Amino acid sequence: MSTNLIDTVGETAANVLDGLAEAVLGPASTLRDGTEHAGVELPRDLYAHAEAQTEWWYYTGHLQTDSGRRLGFELVFFKRRTDLDRFGVLPLRLIGNPLYLAHFALTDEAGQGFRYEHRKSANGLFDPSARADRRRLYLRLGDWTVREAHGLHLLRATLDDGGTVFEAALRPSKPAALNGREGAGVSFKDHGEASRYFSYTRMEAEGDLTISGVTERFRGEAWMDREFGTWKTTQGQKGWDWFSVQFEDKTELMVYHIRDAHDRPSDFSSGTFVDAEGRSTHLSREEFGLEPTEHWRSPHTGAVYPSGWRLRVPRFGIDVSVTPVLKDQELDTRGTTMIVYWEGACAVEGRRDEGELKGRAYVELVGYERSHESPSLVTFLFGPALDRGWRSIFG
């Protein structure tokens, strides 16, 4: 069959499906209303937005139980408007609009264990209990929830092992840090392409972790990132290395390298330093250094990730090493957000000027595994295992 005929059939199918989507769902939104580069307003921007294409509420933290067990956690909720998305000829909004997705992971430092789950809902097609409220902080996907009450962020998540329940209350101990060059919470990823981005860089955490019917109390500190907007992914945004560091002297540091198509750090890479009183300082790419010191190959996907870093911020006298507490903290979420990534708890040790400096960090590494560049509809709908079976039968 000629290439021209295949292209014609594909174009015809796409036109038919686009017409069906418009007839059933109405015209697709551009998801741009001219406010894409407006500054953050709180508390409004803590809540869900009607027109943002992508938004997430991202919690990570370092905990210790009453018995001395050290844990790391990640809980993130995503909301994605699908007006502009498609799988080949299929407009994704025929499956669901918006999509709700969530990831939850626990790292057990002493037991050298890492477990995670991920979920999705197509706004009622797969899970009628998905919700992101536009008038308050309330997120729900099945029995996983995030809500705000009396200044607390209340988190609940479970693992599908029949006995693991995580419940936490987080209280911000500093004002939100508005990330971006102008200090307004506008974070540019490339020329003209930006998200709105702010962080609660230190939150007091306490709660309960139940495993196999045994409940332990925990305390610790958490971090929350909130990002939303409508922006295009360009050749300058093929992956990123993101760090959230909480030092023992009550200061915090967020830095990220956006990597381009040649795996080079983009000029739009940046960071934020927060002092002990909660004052934020923007950092340009030139104001921090991030160098991998080791690497790790995933036995699950074969992807090779940096696995240890030297992080320097000369302006504030910071020179530290960042070391994963566990090598394998990789998440395969091709059945939800359609990516494989590494996100894990890390230890921090080094110096500030002439004094010793220690802390804890979470690190996220995206783009080292490239399957998301050719996403599979079967994987998205039914998971990687069924997709592998499908490919073995049909090639």
Backbone hydrogen bonds, N-H to C=O, Kabsch-Sander energy under -0.5 kcal/mol:
donor,donor_aa,acceptor,acceptor_aa,energy
6,I,2,S,-2.1
7,D,3,T,-2.7
8,T,4,N,-2.2
9,V,5,L,-2.7
10,G,6,I,-2.6
11,E,7,D,-2.6
12,T,8,T,-2.4
13,A,9,V,-2.6
14,A,10,G,-2.5
15,N,11,E,-2.2
16,V,12,T,-2.4
17,L,13,A,-2.5
18,D,14,A,-2.6
19,G,15,N,-2.2
20,L,16,V,-2.2
21,A,17,L,-2.6
22,E,18,D,-2.2
23,A,19,G,-2.3
24,V,20,L,-2.5
25,L,21,A,-3.1
26,G,21,A,-0.5
26,G,22,E,-1.4
38,A,35,T,-2.0
40,V,184,A,-2.9
45,D,41,E,-3.0
46,L,43,P,-2.1
47,Y,43,P,-0.6
47,Y,44,R,-1.5
48,A,133,D,-2.4
54,T,229,G,-2.5
55,E,79,K,-1.7
56,W,227,E,-2.7
57,W,77,F,-2.1
58,Y,225,D,-3.1
59,Y,57,W,-0.6
59,Y,75,L,-2.6
60,T,223,W,-2.3
61,G,73,F,-1.7
62,H,221,E,-2.7
63,L,71,L,-3.0
64,Q,219,R,-2.7
65,T,69,R,-2.6
66,D,217,R,-2.0
68,G,65,T,-2.1
71,L,63,L,-2.5
72,G,107,T,-2.2
73,F,61,G,-1.9
74,E,105,A,-2.1
75,L,59,Y,-2.6
76,V,103,H,-2.4
77,F,57,W,-2.0
78,F,101,L,-3.5
79,K,55,E,-2.5
80,R,99,L,-2.5
81,R,53,Q,-2.5
85,D,82,T,-1.5
87,F,90,L,-2.4
88,G,86,R,-0.7
90,L,87,F,-2.5
92,L,85,D,-1.9
93,R,82,T,-0.6
93,R,85,D,-0.5
94,L,91,P,-2.0
95,I,92,L,-1.7
96,G,92,L,-1.7
99,L,80,R,-2.8
100,Y,121,S,-2.9
101,L,78,F,-2.1
102,A,119,R,-2.1
103,H,76,V,-2.1
104,F,117,E,-2.4
105,A,74,E,-2.4
106,L,115,R,-2.7
107,T,72,G,-2.8
108,D,106,L,-0.5
108,D,113,G,-3.1
109,E,70,R,-1.8
109,E,107,T,-0.7
110,A,70,R,-0.6
112,Q,108,D,-0.8
112,Q,109,E,-0.5
113,G,108,D,-1.8
115,R,106,L,-2.2
117,E,104,F,-2.4
119,R,102,A,-2.6
121,S,100,Y,-2.5
123,N,121,S,-0.5
124,G,127,D,-0.7
125,L,122,A,-1.0
130,A,127,D,-1.3
131,R,140,R,-2.4
133,D,138,Y,-2.3
138,Y,136,R,-1.2
139,L,146,V,-3.2
140,R,131,R,-2.4
141,L,144,W,-2.3
144,W,141,L,-1.7
145,T,156,R,-2.1
146,V,139,L,-2.0
147,R,154,L,-1.8
148,E,137,L,-1.7
149,A,152,L,-2.3
152,L,149,A,-2.0
153,H,170,L,-3.0
154,L,147,R,-3.8
154,L,152,L,-0.7
155,L,153,H,-0.6
155,L,168,A,-2.9
156,R,145,T,-2.3
157,A,166,F,-2.3
159,L,164,T,-1.7
161,D,159,L,-1.6
162,G,159,L,-0.8
164,T,159,L,-0.6
165,V,163,G,-0.6
165,V,210,T,-2.3
166,F,157,A,-3.3
167,E,208,D,-2.4
168,A,155,L,-2.2
169,A,206,E,-3.1
170,L,153,H,-2.5
171,R,204,E,-2.4
173,S,202,R,-2.6
174,K,202,R,-0.6
177,A,199,S,-3.4
178,L,176,A,-0.6
179,N,177,A,-0.8
179,N,197,Y,-1.6
183,G,180,G,-1.1
187,S,185,G,-0.6
187,S,195,S,-2.9
188,F,186,V,-0.7
189,K,193,E,-3.3
190,D,193,E,-1.4
193,E,190,D,-1.7
194,A,192,G,-0.6
195,S,187,S,-2.3
196,R,228,F,-3.0
197,Y,185,G,-2.7
198,F,226,R,-2.3
199,S,177,A,-2.2
200,Y,224,M,-2.7
201,T,199,S,-0.8
203,M,222,A,-1.9
204,E,171,R,-2.6
205,A,220,G,-2.6
206,E,169,A,-1.6
207,G,218,F,-2.0
208,D,167,E,-2.2
209,L,216,E,-2.5
210,T,165,V,-2.9
211,I,209,L,-0.5
211,I,214,V,-2.6
213,G,163,G,-0.7
214,V,211,I,-1.8
215,T,213,G,-0.5
216,E,209,L,-2.4
218,F,207,G,-2.5
219,R,64,Q,-2.0
220,G,205,A,-2.0
221,E,62,H,-2.0
222,A,203,M,-2.5
223,W,60,T,-3.0
224,M,200,Y,-2.3
225,D,58,Y,-2.8
226,R,198,F,-2.8
227,E,56,W,-1.8
228,F,196,R,-2.0
229,G,54,T,-1.8
234,T,232,K,-0.6
237,Q,234,T,-1.9
238,K,259,R,-3.3
239,G,259,R,-1.0
240,W,366,V,-1.6
241,D,257,H,-2.3
242,W,364,E,-2.7
243,F,255,V,-2.9
244,S,362,Y,-2.4
245,V,253,L,-3.2
246,Q,360,R,-3.0
247,F,245,V,-0.6
247,F,251,T,-2.5
248,E,358,K,-2.9
250,K,247,F,-1.5
252,E,274,V,-2.3
253,L,245,V,-2.3
254,M,272,T,-2.8
255,V,243,F,-1.7
256,Y,270,S,-2.3
257,H,241,D,-2.3
258,I,256,Y,-0.6
259,R,239,G,-3.2
259,R,257,H,-0.5
260,D,264,R,-2.6
261,A,235,Q,-1.8
263,D,260,D,-2.3
266,S,258,I,-3.9
269,S,266,S,-1.6
270,S,256,Y,-0.9
271,G,283,L,-2.0
272,T,254,M,-2.9
273,F,281,T,-2.6
274,V,252,E,-2.7
275,D,279,R,-2.5
278,G,275,D,-1.9
281,T,273,F,-2.4
283,L,271,G,-2.6
285,R,269,S,-0.6
287,E,284,S,-1.6
288,F,285,R,-1.2
289,G,312,R,-2.8
291,E,310,R,-2.4
293,T,308,G,-2.9
294,E,308,G,-1.0
296,W,305,Y,-2.6
298,S,296,W,-0.5
298,S,303,A,-3.0
302,G,298,S,-1.5
305,Y,296,W,-2.8
305,Y,303,A,-0.5
307,S,294,E,-2.6
309,W,322,V,-2.0
310,R,291,E,-2.6
311,L,309,W,-0.5
311,L,320,V,-2.9
312,R,289,G,-2.5
313,V,318,I,-2.4
316,F,313,V,-1.6
317,G,314,P,-1.4
318,I,313,V,-1.9
319,D,351,R,-2.5
320,V,311,L,-2.7
321,S,349,E,-3.0
322,V,309,W,-2.5
323,T,347,A,-2.8
325,V,345,A,-2.2
326,L,345,A,-0.5
329,Q,327,K,-1.3
331,L,341,Y,-3.5
333,T,331,L,-0.9
333,T,339,I,-2.2
336,T,333,T,-1.9
337,T,333,T,-0.5
338,M,333,T,-1.8
339,I,333,T,-0.6
341,Y,331,L,-2.4
342,W,365,L,-2.2
343,E,329,Q,-2.3
344,G,363,V,-2.2
346,C,361,A,-2.7
347,A,323,T,-3.1
348,V,359,G,-2.3
349,E,321,S,-2.0
350,G,357,L,-2.4
351,R,319,D,-2.5
352,R,355,G,-2.5
353,D,317,G,-2.4
355,G,352,R,-2.4
357,L,350,G,-2.7
359,G,348,V,-2.0
360,R,246,Q,-2.2
361,A,346,C,-2.2
362,Y,244,S,-2.0
363,V,344,G,-2.0
364,E,242,W,-2.5
365,L,342,W,-3.1
366,V,240,W,-2.6
367,G,340,V,-0.6
373,E,370,R,-2.1
374,S,371,S,-1.7
380,F,376,S,-2.3
381,L,377,L,-2.5
382,F,378,V,-3.0
383,G,379,T,-2.4
387,D,383,G,-1.5
388,R,384,P,-2.5
389,G,385,A,-1.8
390,W,386,L,-2.6
391,R,387,D,-2.6
392,S,388,R,-1.9
393,I,389,G,-1.3
394,F,390,W,-2.7
395,G,391,R,-2.4
